[in-house]
């Protein structure tokens, strides 16, 4: 089939299609309901930390999570309102296929658009150049797209080809002005398919694929086009050496296309995008094809027969996307604005909070041991004097009672430090209990008798250690419960977020399965 035949088939096919939006209002409502439920969950303050004082590091971390979530929700709803500009543009061109011509500066976007427009005009189709200003289509002075103009002005320009096809020539991926880069992203959602233009001088730059992965995640057909697939060589014309523009050889083009496709698939795999979504690249040379009266042979040699065939193949996919576009725009907001902001912002905070809880749990054992040691060192040195005081009377109960007073006083002094950051008073164990054999031992008879406190001292040490261990454990138990409560609320939040992600995936699957192109 000749180049002109491919061209005619593509244009006729485009004109014959019914580019109508599908009825996806129920899906749009489901997506808005999804966002509302997620927002309500996060604004309710899902983390709980009873038993932790506000000054505790964990309480501060939980409060930081809440603050971040509340800020995110406000941002999500603001950006949801901003989708109106994209939706208005999509509705403005609702009866046309919108192909976004995407590429970095000097990728040849305007040249390709102008040439394709010339071919439509040559076939008798109406051609109308325009730009978008304040969401409206405005006729473009000069009736041509000027190369570089979208790089120096915050303008989205395009051309309507016939009744059913629109090409948008966007600011490049590496635009010189931040406004232009933002403009490109703002209107990307309005497109039904994307043509990725990359110069054959340096084709398929990997950094560009980071931007293109976003479009592939959105389920749009994406066609790589290697532009400027030509070279100059010297030739003799009328006895003079001149530079003549030639098409790159089929072999050279095939090698470049295979390289772009392989590196593109590898990069998309790294980005978590199915590599098969990247369509087979095609190479074209606008300059080689351009002539006062282009022939089928010239167009074919310049690669345009392959381009028309490739575009014809993605038309069905573009039509499918257009049918669900109104819902896709809202879905992209949910995935790229909402979920990605959670992954970038809240998720690291939640992971850090989980690690901090684990570290705090590990530290409680050290707090308990430190509390026992501090009280022990305060009380045990006082026992010899206490035992000596009651040795003559042999009153072990009095010794035990006074030891209990010393313990409680020392514990009350040490506990606040051990329980710093936690609320509530420390609970104490039952009073010291000595066995029946815990008493002074009388050695000898009469005036030569000696009172030995060693057995009672040993019994007291044993009883004090048991009391300290139980009291310290009881004092730290509310700390464990406080950590349990915070961790439980954290795990519930993570489970709720997983459920919200799954719910969105279900909405997405239903949306895309209901508008599959016919085969």
ChimeraX attribute file (.defattr): number of C-alpha atoms within 10 A of each C-alpha:
attribute: neighborCount
match mode: 1-to-1
recipient: residues
	/A:1	8
	/A:2	13
	/A:3	23
	/A:4	21
	/A:5	13
	/A:6	21
	/A:7	25
	/A:8	16
	/A:9	14
	/A:10	21
	/A:11	21
	/A:12	12
	/A:13	13
	/A:14	22
	/A:15	17
	/A:16	11
	/A:17	15
	/A:18	12
	/A:19	21
	/A:20	15
	/A:21	19
	/A:22	15
	/A:23	13
	/A:24	17
	/A:25	12
	/A:26	10
	/A:27	20
	/A:28	20
	/A:29	13
	/A:30	16
	/A:31	22
	/A:32	17
	/A:33	12
	/A:34	17
	/A:35	21
	/A:36	14
	/A:37	13
	/A:38	18
	/A:39	19
	/A:40	13
	/A:41	15
	/A:42	22
	/A:43	17
	/A:44	10
	/A:45	17
	/A:46	19
	/A:47	21
	/A:48	19
	/A:49	21
	/A:50	17
	/A:51	19
	/A:52	24
	/A:53	16
	/A:54	15
	/A:55	11
	/A:56	12
	/A:57	16
	/A:58	21
	/A:59	21
	/A:60	15
	/A:61	16
	/A:62	22
	/A:63	17
	/A:64	15
	/A:65	23
	/A:66	19
	/A:67	15
	/A:68	16
	/A:69	22
	/A:70	18
	/A:71	12
	/A:72	21
	/A:73	21
	/A:74	13
	/A:75	14
	/A:76	20
	/A:77	16
	/A:78	11
	/A:79	14
	/A:80	18
	/A:81	9
	/A:82	12
	/A:83	16
	/A:84	13
	/A:85	16
	/A:86	19
	/A:87	20
	/A:88	14
	/A:89	18
	/A:90	24
	/A:91	15
	/A:92	14
	/A:93	18
	/A:94	19
	/A:95	17
	/A:96	27
	/A:97	30
	/A:98	25
	/A:99	24
	/A:100	24
	/A:101	26
	/A:102	27
	/A:103	27
	/A:104	20
	/A:105	20
	/A:106	17
	/A:107	26
	/A:108	22
	/A:109	29
	/A:110	24
	/A:111	21
	/A:112	21
	/A:113	22
	/A:114	22
	/A:115	15
	/A:116	18
	/A:117	23
	/A:118	16
	/A:119	20
	/A:120	19
	/A:121	15
	/A:122	12
	/A:123	14
	/A:124	10
	/A:125	17
	/A:126	13
	/A:127	18
	/A:128	18
	/A:129	23
	/A:130	21
	/A:131	20
	/A:132	17
	/A:133	12
	/A:134	8
	/A:135	14
	/A:136	13
	/A:137	17
	/A:138	13
	/A:139	15
	/A:140	16
	/A:141	10
	/A:142	9
	/A:143	13
	/A:144	18
	/A:145	23
	/A:146	14
	/A:147	16
	/A:148	17
	/A:149	16
	/A:150	23
	/A:151	23
	/A:152	13
	/A:153	14
	/A:154	20
	/A:155	19
	/A:156	21
	/A:157	25
	/A:158	28
	/A:159	24
	/A:160	22
	/A:161	26
	/A:162	21
	/A:163	16
	/A:164	20
	/A:165	19
	/A:166	23
	/A:167	26
	/A:168	29
	/A:169	30
	/A:170	30
	/A:171	32
	/A:172	24
	/A:173	21
	/A:174	16
	/A:175	21
	/A:176	15
	/A:177	14
	/A:178	10
	/A:179	15
	/A:180	23
	/A:181	18
	/A:182	14
	/A:183	16
	/A:184	23
	/A:185	14
	/A:186	14
	/A:187	19
	/A:188	21
	/A:189	25
	/A:190	28
	/A:191	25
	/A:192	27
	/A:193	29
	/A:194	25
	/A:195	19
	/A:196	23
	/A:197	27
	/A:198	26
	/A:199	22
	/A:200	22
	/A:201	14
	/A:202	11
	/A:203	19
	/A:204	25
	/A:205	14
	/A:206	15
	/A:207	11
	/A:208	17
	/A:209	19
	/A:210	13
	/A:211	14
	/A:212	21
	/A:213	22
	/A:214	16
	/A:215	19
	/A:216	20
	/A:217	17
	/A:218	17
	/A:219	17
	/A:220	24
	/A:221	25
	/A:222	27
	/A:223	22
	/A:224	26
	/A:225	29
	/A:226	27
	/A:227	26
	/A:228	24
	/A:229	26
	/A:230	21
	/A:231	15
	/A:232	12
	/A:233	11
	/A:234	11
	/A:235	13
	/A:236	10
	/A:237	10
	/A:238	7
	/A:239	7
	/A:240	9
	/A:241	11
	/A:242	13
	/A:243	13
	/A:244	13
	/A:245	15
	/A:246	16
	/A:247	23
	/A:248	22
	/A:249	14
	/A:250	13
	/A:251	9
	/A:252	12
	/A:253	21
	/A:254	15
	/A:255	12
	/A:256	22
	/A:257	22
	/A:258	15
	/A:259	15
	/A:260	24
	/A:261	20
	/A:262	16
	/A:263	16
	/A:264	23
	/A:265	20
	/A:266	15
	/A:267	18
	/A:268	23
	/A:269	14
	/A:270	11
	/A:271	15
	/A:272	10
	/A:273	17
	/A:274	15
	/A:275	19
	/A:276	11
	/A:277	17
	/A:278	20
	/A:279	17
	/A:280	16
	/A:281	24
	/A:282	25
	/A:283	27
	/A:284	28
	/A:285	26
	/A:286	23
	/A:287	18
	/A:288	22
	/A:289	22
	/A:290	16
	/A:291	11
	/A:292	6
	/A:293	9
	/A:294	14
	/A:295	15
	/A:296	19
	/A:297	14
	/A:298	19
	/A:299	23
	/A:300	20
	/A:301	21
	/A:302	28
	/A:303	26
	/A:304	24
	/A:305	24
	/A:306	20
	/A:307	23
	/A:308	20
	/A:309	16
	/A:310	20
	/A:311	19
	/A:312	18
	/A:313	13
	/A:314	19
	/A:315	21
	/A:316	18
	/A:317	20
	/A:318	25
	/A:319	26
	/A:320	25
	/A:321	27
	/A:322	28
	/A:323	22
	/A:324	24
	/A:325	27
	/A:326	23
	/A:327	25
	/A:328	25
	/A:329	21
	/A:330	20
	/A:331	23
	/A:332	18
	/A:333	20
	/A:334	21
	/A:335	18
	/A:336	15
	/A:337	16
	/A:338	22
	/A:339	20
	/A:340	14
	/A:341	18
	/A:342	19
	/A:343	11
	/A:344	10
	/A:345	15
	/A:346	20
	/A:347	16
	/A:348	13
	/A:349	18
	/A:350	19
	/A:351	13
	/A:352	13
	/A:353	22
	/A:354	17
	/A:355	12
	/A:356	15
	/A:357	18
	/A:358	13
	/A:359	11
	/A:360	18
	/A:361	16
	/A:362	11
	/A:363	11
	/A:364	18
	/A:365	13
	/A:366	13
	/A:367	20
	/A:368	21
	/A:369	15
	/A:370	17
	/A:371	26
	/A:372	23
	/A:373	14
	/A:374	16
	/A:375	23
	/A:376	18
	/A:377	11
	/A:378	15
	/A:379	20
	/A:380	17
	/A:381	10
	/A:382	12
	/A:383	18
	/A:384	12
	/A:385	10
	/A:386	16
	/A:387	23
	/A:388	15
	/A:389	14
	/A:390	16
	/A:391	20
	/A:392	11
	/A:393	10
	/A:394	19
	/A:395	14
	/A:396	19
	/A:397	14
	/A:398	15
	/A:399	22
	/A:400	23
	/A:401	14
	/A:402	13
	/A:403	22
	/A:404	18
	/A:405	14
	/A:406	18
	/A:407	22
	/A:408	19
	/A:409	14
	/A:410	18
	/A:411	23
	/A:412	15
	/A:413	13
	/A:414	18
	/A:415	22
	/A:416	15
	/A:417	12
	/A:418	21
	/A:419	20
	/A:420	14
	/A:421	17
	/A:422	19
	/A:423	16
	/A:424	12
	/A:425	12
	/A:426	19
	/A:427	15
	/A:428	17
	/A:429	17
	/A:430	9
	/A:431	16
	/A:432	18
	/A:433	17
	/A:434	17
	/A:435	10
	/A:436	6
	/A:437	10
	/A:438	18
	/A:439	23
	/A:440	21
	/A:441	16
	/A:442	13
	/A:443	11
	/A:444	10
	/A:445	8
	/A:446	7
	/A:447	6
	/A:448	7
	/A:449	10
	/A:450	14
	/A:451	14
	/A:452	17
	/A:453	20
	/A:454	15
	/A:455	13
	/A:456	21
	/A:457	21
	/A:458	13
	/A:459	18
	/A:460	24
	/A:461	15
	/A:462	13
	/A:463	18
	/A:464	24
	/A:465	18
	/A:466	15
	/A:467	21
	/A:468	24
	/A:469	17
	/A:470	16
	/A:471	22
	/A:472	24
	/A:473	21
	/A:474	16
	/A:475	22
	/A:476	22
	/A:477	15
	/A:478	21
	/A:479	23
	/A:480	14
	/A:481	15
	/A:482	19
	/A:483	22
	/A:484	17
	/A:485	18
	/A:486	24
	/A:487	19
	/A:488	15
	/A:489	17
	/A:490	21
	/A:491	15
	/A:492	14
	/A:493	18
	/A:494	16
	/A:495	12
	/A:496	16
	/A:497	17
	/A:498	12
	/A:499	13
	/A:500	17
	/A:501	16
	/A:502	12
	/A:503	15
	/A:504	20
	/A:505	14
	/A:506	11
	/A:507	16
	/A:508	18
	/A:509	11
	/A:510	12
	/A:511	19
	/A:512	17
	/A:513	9
	/A:514	12
	/A:515	16
	/A:516	15
	/A:517	15
	/A:518	7
	/A:519	4
